[in-house]
Amino acid sequence: MELARILATHRPIATIKFAAVAGEEQGLLGSTYFAQTLANASANVQGMWTNDIVGSPIGDDGKNQSNIIRLFAQGIPTNESSTRATQRLSIGGENDSPARQLGRFTVDVASNDLTGMQVETVYRADRYLRGGDHLPFLASGYAANRFTEPREDFAHQHQDVRVENGTQFGDLAEFCDFYYISRVGKVTGAAAWSLAQGPDGPTNVTVDTAGLTNDSLLRWRGVSGAVGYEVLWRGTDESVWRGVIDVGDVEMAMVGISKDNVEFGVRSVGGNGYKSPAVFPFPG
């Protein structure tokens, strides 16, 4: 609520929506309705984050990781067709879903001294056998991530308020670390503001596979608000981008790196310097 109050005094280029949804424990009812409403309206949702269990960095083992917030990022998209998923696996793109590109973007803009936090990405949609309000957005085809504290105290989750064998159970304010929560808010704010200030990612991004060559030809369709584009690359066994190539205001670029050795991404650059998350190229 405080983050919404602060951002209400500013005017981002794109819309930022804050939502509190009901019925999470009853089957993600509110977030499912919200995501489906947006999808039915063909809304252009570039990213969604849910803050769920971000109240304290102290786990039930007593360990305190007060400068860390976990970010869960799904691999193979939930809504991807079997044909597309098979193609993604065949080219090693399982680590380059829109959700993981949003995760990389979030780390880039929100892990810094201003937030005082380190965003640690977990390459899963959520924890084992658990879920949250980002899942309906993933099912609707939107890039979505979940923020969760690094070590959980399960005595304060899904518990009736009670004292048992001298232990206080329940999700009570006395167990919240409000300074930690405020810094998680800064991370969320940095991510949302940066995404809203930048252009959309390029569309129809492809890598040419017609010829046998050690160079790589990438093509894409430009978007409104972009004044240029960057080609990103990293090793296939690396999780973060290693290199950035500024190719200017074009819709294709030949780079002297073999597509067989690396993973590529293309992102848009706005006139204000803000950038979109990267978009993974499929063969085309």
C-alpha positions, -999 to +999 in steps of 0.1 A: +000+000+000+029+024+008+045+016-026+012+023-043+009+056-024+043+067-035+039+057-071+006+075-073+025+108-072+044+098-103+033+092-139+050+061-155+048+057-193+028+025-190+002+015-164+012-001-132-016-020-114-016-029-077-040-057-067-050-075-036-068-107-045-091-129-025-095-167-023-058-176-027-061-205-002-094-216-017-079-222-052-063-189-064-098-176-071-091-139-072-059-140-092-075-165-117-104-141-123-080-112-126-057-129-151-086-143-171-102-108-173-070-093-186-065-122-211-101-119-223-095-082-230-062-090-248-045-068-223-008-061-230+007-073-197+045-072-199+051-086-164+035-096-131+050-100-096+034-114-066+047-108-030+037-139-010+054-147+023+078-117+025+073-108+061+106-119+077+140-131+067+144-154+097+136-191+091+124-217+116+161-226+120+169-191+133+190-182+104+187-146+092+192-137+056+180-101+057+195-089+025+180-117+003+147-121-014+139-152-036+124-148-070+107-179-085+108-180-123+091-208-144+109-226-172+087-241-200+056-218-202+024-233-189+004-222-219+029-233-246+017-258-271+034-292-272+048-284-306+064-251-294+076-268-262+093-295-282+109-270-304+121-250-273+136-282-258+153-291-291+172-257-292+179-256-255+156-227-248+140-241-216+159-215-196+147-186-217+110-185-211+093-151-207+091-157-170+129-163-168+136-133-189+115-112-165+135-127-137+168-117-152+154-082-158+143-080-122+177-090-109+193-064-132+172-034-120+165-044-084+197-060-069+216-028-059+226-006-030+194+015-033+172-015-025+197-030-001+187-064-014+201-093-034+175-109-056+182-147-059+164-164-087+151-199-082+145-217-115+111-231-106+075-218-108+073-221-070+084-242-041+078-279-041+041-288-042+031-252-035+018-222-056+008-186-056-012-159-074+013-157-102+003-191-115-029-180-132-010-153-150+015-179-163-014-200-174-028-170-193+004-166-211+019-137-192+054-135-177+050-137-140+074-142-110+069-147-072+088-130-044+093-151-012+115-147+018+147-169+016+140-190+047+105-197+059+091-202+094+063-226+090+049-220+125+036-187+110+021-200+078-013-218+074-016-220+112-045-213+136-033-187+162-024-208+193+003-216+218+014-252+217+042-266+239+054-231+245+055-222+208+034-194+194+017-203+161+000-180+137+007-152+112+010-124+137+024-089+133+050-095+161+068-119+137+071-094+109+103-075+101+090-042+087+124-030+076+128-061+056+093-057+042+101-022+031+132-033+012+112-060-005+088-032-015+118-013-030+127-043-050+091-046-063+090-009-070+122-009-089+111-038-111+077-024-118+088+012-124+117+000-147+094-022-167+067+005-170+092+032-181+107+010-209+094+000-242+078-034-249+101-062-260+105-067-297+082-092-314+086-120-339+123-125-328+140-152-348+174-165-356+182-176-391+189-213-394+187-216-432+225-215-438+255-232-423+276-203-409+295-194-378+278-160-378+242-155-365+215-135-382+187-123-359+155-106-370+126-090-351+098-066-354+103-032-338+080-017-312+066+018-305+088+038-281+120+020-289+149+040-303+172+011-306+178-026-298+205-047-282+215-083-288+224-102-257+243-134-254+256-159-229+270-194-227+245-222-228+255-232-193+253-197-179+222-182-162+229-145-168+238-125-199+276-122-206+276-098-235+256-069-250+258-057-286+242-024-294+229-027-329+209+005-332+174+012-345+172-017-369+151-049-373+179-073-381+215-078-371+244-101-381+266-109-351+299-128-353+290-154-327+278-189-336+242-196-326+253-232-319+275-220-290+254-195-271+219-184-262+207-151-277+182-125-266+170-092-281+157-063-261+143-029-269+159+004-257+138+035-250+148+071-255+150+075-217+175+047-214+151+021-199+151-013-215+127-042-219+133-077-208+150-098-234+131-119-259+144-153-269+147-160-307+132-191-322+143-205-356+129-186-384 
